[in-house]
Amino acid sequence: MRLFPVAVSVLALAACSPAEEPAPPAAPEPGAVLAGVDLTRPVRALGTEPFWSVELTGTEMVYSSPEPPEQRAPQSRPVIQGTTASYQGATAAGTAFSVTLVATECSDGMSDRTYPLTALVKLGALELSGCAASSAAIMTTGESGPVIEKAQPAA
């Protein structure tokens, strides 16, 4: 019966020892920014002849054009090297899907807009080039001028 006092002593010591403090939360990663475009927010690439677009939603890369079908792939984190950001993935059917954004001013050739990024898209054997900017900037810019996000008024 000598084990009982030893077990009680061990439990008592464990109860008196300081509890382990939880690890502090990891610091958020700095936002990935390329040519003033926050890549942690939705980005749209688009082109003409043929018309196409790729929406980088944060979780998916979504290719669409007037010709069906729409193509989707999980969106990877961007690999940023200098003035280039690359995303790699594959559709559910196994088709390779990549988007490369380059910090080079771009014109879509159809409007008087200038975009902060040039986009190169590969979807299987299809290779497209076009322009890109934040989705918010594209939606709020008129048919001419630079495609940049408007500063939000202070509340």
Secondary structure, DSSP 4 states (H G I P E B T S, - for coil): -THHHHHHHHHHHHHHSPPPPPPPPPPPPPPPEETTEETTS-EEEEETTTTEEEEE-SSEEEEE-SSSPPEEEEPPPPEEETTEEEEEEE-TT--EEEEEEESS-EE-SSSEEEESEEEEEEETTEEEEEEEEEHHHHHH--SEEE--PPPPPP-
